[in-house]
Amino acid sequence: MEYAYIIAGFAVSFIVGMTGVGGGSLMTPLLLWMGVTPATAVGTDLLYAAITKSSGVVAHQRNRNIDWRITGWLALGSVPAAAITVVTLHFLHADTKFVNLIIKLSLGIALLLTAAALVFKKALLALAQRHAADWLNLPQRKLNAATCVVGVVLGVIVTLSSIGAGALGTLALFLLYPLLQTNRLVGTEIAHAVPLTLVAGLGHAGLGNIDWVLLGTLLIGSIPGIYLGSQLTGRIPDKVLRPALATMLVVVGVTLVKPAFAALL
């Protein structure tokens, strides 16, 4: 089974490197399919993301692609929200079945939102560009407050599902800062994702939701996977990749949401 996890780490990192889609939206459902419990899959993937994205922060900072002011406002909302979500899970931890249902439902919803972000990305970006002037006229304090609120939403979603720091976070940033260069937008979101996934992951570790052997084997496969995937960026047309990935995420999302929602009712 350890070899299967290494292959999983390689495959997910390869796709992430090639497409830029957040690893959580691929890794967590894959771990569930491989028999890992929802809580352990989410917790392990959060620390996996924190470790793998740290190298991205170094690279983006070297190229001055990070807006630390925006990162700070996002983290001001997301890190406390992640901590509060973990504390809430702690109080619910005795009811393992209920916690796993909540996580599966959150995971399914996050997958559907990510799929929507992939499908409607161009339309949303065009909308943001049309209303760029309106955002630019906002007082800085209101823009900071909006950024902080986005951080709160991301903090809750990411802590419960390990998904959202990539596709959803980047799209939200573009809607708030439509004139921000793409490389700085991506670098800023990666810089924000590290403290968020680290706090959420350590919180899950405190709840016993981390499989340390699984984490190590995933990391072994991820290093060559992300490198090789990056070399193939742009080789497969975006109009083919995005619909295919979105369809896969919708199928998995619906598969998770329907039984979890029915069980909660």
N, C-alpha and C positions, 0 to 999 in steps of 0.2 A: 504493500500500500504506500510505503514511503516514496517508491519510484513514481507512483501515480501522482503524488502530490508535487514532486519535482516537475513532472511533465505539465501539471496544471499551472504551476507558477510560470513555467516557460511559455505556455500557450497564451495565458492571459496577458503577460508582459509583452509578448510579441504583438498581440492585437492592439494593446494600448500604445505601444511604440509606433505602430503603423497608422493608427486612426486617431489617437488622442482621446478616445473615449475613456471615462473613468474606470479604473480597475475594479472598484467595488461592485459595479453593476454587472461585471462578468464573474469575478472571483467568488463572491458570496453565494450566488445561485449555484455555481459549480460545486462548491463545498457542500451545499445542502444535497445536491444530487449524489454526491459521493458518500452521504450518510452522516455528515457532521451535523450536530444539533444546531438550530438557528442561533441561539445565544453564543455558542462557541464559534460558529462561522463568522458572525458579525464582530465579536471581540478580537479574534485572531486577525481578521482582515484589516481592522482598524490599526493595529500595531504594524502589520505588514505595510500598509499605506504610509504610515508615519516614517518608517525606516526608508522605504524606497523613494519617497518624495523628498527626503532630506537632501539627497544628492542633487535633485533638481533645483533646490533652493540655491545651493552653492554655485551651480552653473549659471542660473539666471542672475544672481547677484553679481557674478563676475562680469556679466554683460550689461549690468545696470538695468535689468528688466523688471525690477520690483518697485512698486509704489508703496513704501512702508506706511505712509499715512493711511491709505485705504486699507491696507492689511491690518493696521491697528484698530480701526473702527469696526471692521468685520470681526476681529478677535474679541473686541470688547463685548460684542453680543453673543458670539458663538461659544466661546470658552465657558462663561458662566452657565449658558443654556445647556451645554454638554454636561457640566458638573451636576446641575440640578436634575437632569434626566437620569444620570447614573444613580444619584441619591434616591430618586423615585423608584428605579429598578431595584435598588437595594431593599426598600421596604416591601416590594412585591416578590422578592427573590424566593421566599418560602413557597410560593405558588409557581413552581417551575413551568407547569403546563400553561398557565395564563401568560407568563412572561414570554414564552416561546411563541404563543399565538399573537401577542402584540408585536413581537419582532417580525414574524412572518407577514403580518398585515402591513406593517410599516415598510418592510422590504418590497412587497408587491406594489404598493402605492408609489414608492420611490422609483421603481423600475418603470412604471407607466409614465411618471413625470419625465424621467430621463428619455424615454422613447419619444414622448411628445416634443421635448426639447430638440432631439435629433431631427425629427420630421419637419418641425416648423421653425427651425433655426433661421433660415434665410428670411422668412417672412417677418420674424420677430426683430432680426437685425435691421431690416429695411424700415420697420416701424420706429425703431430706436433712432435711426438716422434722420427720419422725417421730423421727429420731435426733439432732436438734439438741442435746438435753441431753447426750448422750454426748460430742459434740465439745466442748461448753462445759466439760465436766469434765476434758478433757485438760490436762496441764501445758503451759504456754506453750512450753517448749523443744521438746516433742514436736510441737506444732502448727507451730512454725517449721520443724522438720526436715521435716515432711510437705510443707509449702509449698515448701521448697527442692527436695525430690525431684520434685515436680510441675514445678518450673522446669526441672530437668535433662531430664525427658522431653519437655517442650515445646521446649526448646532443640534437641534432636536432631531432632525431627519437623519443626519449622519450618525449620531449616537445610537439611534434605534435600528438603523439599517446598514450602516457603513457606506451608504450611497449618497451622492449629492454634492460632495466637495468639488468634483470635477465638472461634469456637464452642466448641472444646475447652477453651481456657483459662478462659473465663467459666464453663462448666459445672463444671470442676474447682474453681474458686474457690467456687462456690455450695455444692458438696458439703463443702468444708472450712470455710466460713464461712456457714452457712445463715441466720444472723440479719443478715448484712450487707445493707444496703439496696441495691436493684437499681441505682440510679443510681451509688452508690459502687462496686459490684461492676464495672459496665461501665467506669467511669472508671479504676479501679485496673488492670484488664486492658489498657486502651488505653495507660496510662502504662508498663506493663511491656512491651508489644509494641514500643514505639519503640526502646529500647536493644537488644532482642533482634533485631529485624529489621535494625537499623542495623549491628550487629556482623556478623550473618550475611551481610547484603548486601555490606558492605565486604570480607568474606572472599571472597565469590564474585567481587567486582570484582578482587581480587588474583589470582584464578585465570583472569581473562579471560572471566568468565561474564556480563558486563553489556553490553547493547546500549544505549548512551547515547542514540542517536537515538530508539529505541523507547521508552525511559523518558520522554523529553521529550514525545513525541506522546501517550503514555498520560495524562500529567499534564494536558495541554491539555484533554482530554475529561472528566477526572475532576471538575474543579471545578464546572462546571454540572450534571453528573450527580448528584453527591452532594447538591447543593442542591435540585434538583427532586425527587429521590427522597425526601428528608426531608419535603418538603411533602405527600407522598402516604402517609406512614406511617399505617397503620391503615385505609386505604381498601379494601384487599383483605383479606378475612377470613384470620386466621392459620391456620385449619383447611384453607384452600385452598392458601395459600402454602407452608407447611412440607412437606406431602406431595409437592407438585410439585417443590420444590427437592431434597428428599431423594431422590426417584426419579431426577432428573437426575444427582445426585452418585453414586448407586449405579451407574447405567449407565456413566458415565464411569470410575468407579473400577474396576469389573470389566473394562472394556475395556483399562485400563492394566495391571492386576495380572496377568491371565491370560498375555499374551505375555511380560511381563517375568519372571514367575516361571518360565515354561517355558524361557526363554532361559538363566536362571541355573542351572537344573537340567541 
